[in-house]
Amino acid sequence: MRITIIGTGYVGLVTGAGMADLGHKIVCVDKNEYIVNKINSGISPIYEDGLTELLIQAISNTNLSAPMDLENSIL
């Protein structure tokens, strides 16, 4: 599946990373540039055990991306 998640808080980012780990193509949109940059660098902006490892894997296999542009991110 191809899924767009709006917001990268505890629910959005954890859900997105988990679904990306299952092989889905996930776009996690956020309006905060600092958070988007951290996610795209493989660094979790929130603490959740194992989340950073999931992000690194999902980004490296291109299953997860985090843009700021909502209009062009709807899949």
Buried (B, 14 or more C-beta within 10 A) or exposed (E): EEBBBEBBEEEBBBBBBBBBBEEBBBBBBBEEEEBBEBBBEBEBBBEEEEBBEBBBBBBEEEBBBBBBEEEEBEE
